[in-house]
Amino acid sequence: MTVSFTFTPGRSMLESELNLQTAMNAAASVATGECLKRFDTDGSRLIHGESKMTSKGLTPKVYQTPYGEIAIERHVYQSSKGGATFCPLESDARLMRTATPLFAKQTSFKYANSNAETAMKDFGQHGRTIARSYINEVALDVASVVEEKNTVWNYTLPIAPAGTKVSKIGIGIDGTCTLMCGDGGWRQAMVGTISFYDEKGERISTIYIASAPESGKAGFLAKMDAEIKQVKKRYPDVIYAGIADGAHDNWIWLGGHCSWEILDFWHVSEYISEVKPLMRRGVNAQAEWMENACHRLKHETGTAAKLLKEMEEKQRELKGSRRNTEALDKAVSYFTNHLKRMNYACYQAMDLPIGSGVTEAACKSVVKERMCGSGMKWSQTGMESVLNLRALTKSEGRWEEFWQKTEQYGFAKIRIPKRPIKNTNND
C-alpha cells in the first residue's frame, strides 16, 4: 500500500509542522480505512456461534483511529430469525467499541495515568480531537476486558537477568484511603505487591495488584491468591517472605503464603521514636538511645526481646507516676505481638527485605496519584476499573502483553458496568 499526500509549509516552522501533522493524519486515516476493509467478508453467508447468518448489505459506520475519524462501509450480519447483528470486520480487526486497537490502547493508557480532561488535551496536541465522554467509555470497556481476562490469561512472570536467578519473593499488602461518591466518605482501597529478588537481595521486578474499597477484603485477596498461585507454580522452591505493618488481619492472610514473616522496620522505628522521651532524659541522650536501639535491632540477634524487656522495666518504673505512658504502653504491646517478626539481623543475613517501602510506594503511585486529585470522588465500579488498568500499566511488561493477547484471542463480550466512571470535578 502506498500513501501520498500534499501539504503547504507555513510562514514559521511551527506552522509548517502543524500543517504537516494535519496532512499526515488525513493520509493515515485513509490508509487505516483501507486496512480495516481487509478484515471484512465478501458478503457470503456464514455461521456465527450456532446461528446461520446473512449479510444485510454494506452499511456505513464511523470508526475512531489515532489519526482521526473514518467512515467505511462494512457487512453486517443477522440470522433469519432476527435478533442481534454481527459485524465480522469489528470482531476480526479487534475493534473496541468503535475504536481501532491502537486507539483503544492509547486512550486507555492515557486514562489510566491521567484524568479524561488531560487525556483529551493530550490528544489535541497530536491533532486528534476526541470527546471526553468517549475517552471514559473506551477506557471502561478496556478495563472490563482486563478484569474478565485476569482469571483466564496468565502473564509472563519476571525472570532474573543473565548470571543471576530469582532467589526470594516478597509479598506485601497495605491500604490507603480514597474518597467515594455519595455517603461513602473516605474508604480504604487495597494495594498488593509481589516483588522478585536475586541472590543478593536486589529487587528485579514487581507485580502490582489493586482493588477499590469493598466490604471486607475478599475480592482483593482473591486477586492476590490467584497471582501467588501462578508465581508458586513457576518458583516453587524460593524463599517467600511477607512484609507488612502491624495490622492483625494482614498477618492472618500473609501467614498462609509465606514461610518468613517480617514486620516493617520503619514502623518499628516510629514506635521507638515515640518512646525515647520516656526512656532517656535530654534531647541528646534520647537521640543516642534511639540510634543505638535501631542499629542493634538491625544488626544484633535478639535485640527486639532485649528492647521489649527494657521498655517493660521502664513501664513498671513509671507505673503510678504522673507521666503520660501511653506511647510506652503501645510500644510494649506492639513488640509483644510481633516479636517473632522482628529478627532483622537474621533477615539481613539472608538478604531479605526488612521494609515495606515497595508496597507503601505502590499506595501512592498506583492509587493516590490517580484517584486523589482535587475534588475527585469515585464510584466503586469506576475506581475498580481504573485501578485494574493502572496496576496493569505499572507491572513491567504486562500492558504490552495484554494487547498482544487481545490481538491473538480477541475480546469476549464486554460487560459494561451499570454505573459509569464518576468524578465530581475533572474526571
SEROGU-706089 format. One record per residue (C-alpha): residue number from 1; x, y, z. Coordinates in steps of 0.2 Angstrom, whole numbers. Example, Ala and Ser with C-alpha at 12.3 -4.5 7.8 and 13.67 -1.06 7.14 Angstrom:
 resi    px    py    pz
    1    62   -22    39
    2    68    -5    36
REM end
This chain:
 resi    px    py    pz
    1     0     0     0
    2     7    17    -5
    3     0    33     3
    4     5    50    -3
    5    -1    67     2
    6     2    86    -1
    7     4   100    12
    8     8   118    12
    9    23   124    23
   10    18   139    34
   11    27   155    37
   12    35   148    53
   13    42   131    57
   14    29   128    70
   15    15   132    57
   16    24   121    45
   17    24   106    57
   18     6   108    62
   19     1   108    43
   20    12    93    41
   21     4    84    56
   22   -14    88    49
   23    -9    81    32
   24    -1    66    39
   25   -16    62    50
   26   -28    64    35
   27   -17    52    25
   28   -15    39    39
   29   -34    39    41
   30   -37    35    23
   31   -24    21    25
   32   -32    14    41
   33   -49    13    32
   34   -41     3    19
   35   -33    -9    32
   36   -50   -11    40
   37   -58   -16    24
   38   -46   -31    23
   39   -55   -38    38
   40   -72   -38    31
   41   -81   -53    22
   42   -86   -53     4
   43  -104   -54    10
   44  -106   -73     9
   45  -117   -82    22
   46  -108   -88    37
   47  -111   -97    54
   48  -108   -86    70
   49  -109   -97    85
   50  -124  -108    82
   51  -133   -97    70
   52  -133   -96    51
   53  -132   -78    46
   54  -134   -67    31
   55  -127   -51    26
   56  -139   -36    27
   57  -128   -27    14
   58  -114   -14    16
   59  -118    -2    30
   60  -109    14    34
   61  -100    16    51
   62   -89    29    58
   63   -73    22    67
   64   -61    31    78
   65   -42    30    75
   66   -26    38    82
   67   -27    49    66
   68   -45    54    65
   69   -62    48    61
   70   -65    37    46
   71   -81    31    38
   72   -82    15    29
   73   -95     3    23
   74   -94   -15    30
   75  -105   -30    30
   76  -117   -33    45
   77  -125   -50    48
   78  -141   -56    55
   79  -150   -73    56
   80  -166   -76    48
   81  -175   -75    65
   82  -169   -58    68
   83  -161   -53    84
   84  -143   -47    87
   85  -132   -42    72
   86  -114   -47    70
   87  -100   -37    61
   88   -86   -49    56
   89   -74   -34    52
   90   -76   -27    70
   91   -73   -44    78
   92   -58   -49    67
   93   -50   -32    67
   94   -51   -32    86
   95   -61   -16    87
   96   -65    -9   105
   97   -82    -1   104
   98   -79     9    88
   99   -60    12    92
  100   -46     3    82
  101   -35    -7    93
  102   -21     6    94
  103   -33    20    98
  104   -41    10   112
  105   -23     6   118
  106   -18    24   118
  107   -34    30   125
  108   -35    18   140
  109   -17    21   144
  110   -19    39   145
  111   -34    37   156
  112   -25    25   167
  113   -12    39   170
  114   -22    55   170
  115   -40    61   170
  116   -51    62   155
  117   -49    80   153
  118   -30    79   152
  119   -31    64   140
  120   -42    74   129
  121   -30    89   129
  122   -15    77   126
  123   -24    70   110
  124   -27    88   105
  125    -8    91   105
  126    -7    77    92
  127   -20    85    81
  128   -33    72    87
  129   -50    79    93
  130   -60    67   104
  131   -74    69   116
  132   -70    67   135
  133   -85    55   136
  134   -78    44   123
  135   -62    43   132
  136   -72    37   148
  137   -82    24   138
  138   -67    16   129
  139   -56    16   145
  140   -71     7   154
  141   -73    -5   140
  142   -54   -10   140
  143   -54   -11   160
  144   -69   -23   158
  145   -59   -35   147
  146   -44   -33   159
  147   -55   -38   174
  148   -63   -53   164
  149   -46   -60   157
  150   -37   -58   174
  151   -44   -76   178
  152   -41   -83   161
  153   -24   -76   155
  154    -8   -80   163
  155     5   -66   161
  156    24   -69   159
  157    32   -69   176
  158    48   -59   179
  159    65   -68   176
  160    82   -63   183
  161    95   -55   172
  162   108   -67   164
  163   120   -73   178
  164   108   -72   192
  165    92   -80   197
  166    76   -77   207
  167    80   -82   225
  168    67   -73   235
  169    50   -66   233
  170    42   -53   245
  171    24   -51   247
  172    16   -36   254
  173    -2   -29   256
  174    -7   -12   263
  175   -22     0   262
  176   -24    19   258
  177   -39    30   259
  178   -49    36   244
  179   -65    47   243
  180   -81    39   237
  181   -96    46   230
  182  -112    49   239
  183  -111    45   258
  184   -97    33   255
  185   -84    46   263
  186   -66    40   264
  187   -64    22   262
  188   -49    10   261
  189   -43     4   244
  190   -31   -10   244
  191   -14   -12   236
  192    -3   -28   235
  193    14   -31   228
  194    24   -47   223
  195    42   -42   222
  196    56   -54   214
  197    73   -53   222
  198    90   -60   216
  199   103   -70   227
  200   110   -53   234
  201    93   -46   238
  202    92   -34   224
  203    74   -32   218
  204    72   -37   200
  205    54   -33   196
  206    37   -31   205
  207    19   -36   201
  208     6   -24   207
  209   -12   -28   212
  210   -25   -15   217
  211   -44   -15   222
  212   -57    -2   226
  213   -64    -1   243
  214   -76   -16   247
  215   -84   -24   262
  216   -70   -34   269
  217   -55   -39   258
  218   -62   -54   249
  219   -61   -48   231
  220   -44   -40   234
  221   -37   -56   242
  222   -44   -67   229
  223   -34   -57   216
  224   -18   -59   227
  225   -21   -78   229
  226   -23   -80   210
  227    -7   -71   207
  228     3   -80   220
  229    -4   -97   214
  230     4   -94   197
  231    20   -87   205
  232    22  -103   216
  233    20  -114   200
  234    35  -105   192
  235    45  -103   208
  236    41  -117   220
  237    57  -118   229
  238    62  -100   233
  239    60   -91   249
  240    43   -82   252
  241    43   -68   264
  242    28   -57   269
  243    32   -39   274
  244    19   -28   281
  245    14   -16   296
  246     6   -22   312
  247   -12   -24   306
  248   -18   -41   313
  249   -28   -46   298
  250   -14   -44   286
  251    -4   -57   295
  252   -18   -69   295
  253   -18   -69   276
  254     1   -67   274
  255     5   -82   286
  256    -4   -94   274
  257     8   -89   259
  258    25   -85   267
  259    37   -95   277
  260    45   -79   283
  261    35   -65   291
  262    44   -48   293
  263    37   -33   302
  264    41   -17   293
  265    57   -10   301
  266    52     8   298
  267    35     6   308
  268    45    -2   322
  269    57    13   322
  270    42    25   324
  271    37    16   340
  272    55    18   346
  273    55    36   342
  274    38    39   351
  275    45    31   367
  276    63    39   368
  277    57    54   379
  278    52    41   392
  279    67    30   390
  280    80    44   392
  281    81    62   398
  282    88    76   387
  283    87    78   368
  284   105    71   365
  285   103    56   376
  286    86    52   368
  287    93    53   350
  288   108    42   355
  289    97    29   363
  290    86    28   348
  291   100    27   336
  292   108    14   346
  293    92     4   348
  294    89     4   329
  295   107     0   325
  296   106   -15   337
  297    89   -20   331
  298    96   -21   313
  299   112   -30   317
  300   111   -40   333
  301   101   -55   335
  302    89   -55   350
  303    89   -36   351
  304    70   -35   349
  305    67   -46   365
  306    80   -35   375
  307    72   -19   370
  308    55   -26   375
  309    62   -31   392
  310    70   -13   394
  311    53    -5   389
  312    44   -16   401
  313    56   -12   415
  314    53     7   412
  315    34     4   411
  316    35    -4   429
  317    46    10   435
  318    34    24   429
  319    18    15   435
  320     8    26   446
  321    18    42   441
  322    10    57   433
  323    19    55   417
  324     9    50   401
  325    15    32   397
  326     3    29   383
  327    16    28   370
  328    26    16   380
  329    11     5   383
  330     8     5   364
  331    26     0   360
  332    26   -14   373
  333    10   -21   366
  334    17   -19   348
  335    33   -28   352
  336    25   -42   362
  337    13   -45   347
  338    26   -45   334
  339    42   -51   342
  340    43   -66   331
  341    43   -55   316
  342    57   -43   322
  343    73   -54   319
  344    81   -41   307
  345    99   -47   309
  346    94   -64   303
  347    83   -56   288
  348    98   -45   283
  349   110   -60   283
  350    98   -69   272
  351    97   -53   260
  352    78   -52   264
  353    70   -35   263
  354    66   -28   280
  355    55   -13   274
  356    38   -12   266
  357    43     3   256
  358    38    -6   239
  359    20    -8   245
  360    19     9   253
  361    26    17   237
  362    13     7   227
  363    -1    15   238
  364     5    32   231
  365    10    28   214
  366    -5    16   210
  367   -19    24   220
  368   -16    41   227
  369    -8    49   212
  370   -23    45   201
  371   -38    43   212
  372   -35    58   225
  373   -34    73   213
  374   -43    89   219
  375   -61    86   221
  376   -61    68   215
  377   -75    56   221
  378   -77    39   214
  379   -90    25   212
  380   -84     8   217
  381   -86     2   199
  382   -76    17   192
  383   -62    16   204
  384   -60    -3   201
  385   -60     0   183
  386   -46    12   184
  387   -36     3   196
  388   -37   -13   185
  389   -29    -3   171
  390   -17     6   182
  391   -10   -10   190
  392    -8   -17   173
  393     2    -2   167
  394    13    -2   182
  395    18   -21   181
  396    33   -22   170
  397    28   -30   153
  398    10   -33   157
  399     2   -19   147
  400    11   -24   131
  401     7   -42   134
  402   -11   -39   137
  403   -13   -31   120
  404    -3   -45   112
  405   -16   -57   119
  406   -31   -47   113
  407   -23   -47    96
  408   -22   -65    97
  409   -38   -70   105
  410   -49   -55   103
  411   -62   -49   116
  412   -75   -58   125
  413   -92   -49   126
  414   -89   -33   135
  415   -99   -32   152
  416  -102   -13   154
  417  -105    -9   172
  418  -122    -2   177
  419  -114    14   185
  420  -102    24   174
  421   -85    31   180
  422   -89    45   191
  423   -80    60   197
  424   -87    77   204
  425   -73    88   197
  426   -62    84   182
  427   -63    66   178
REM end
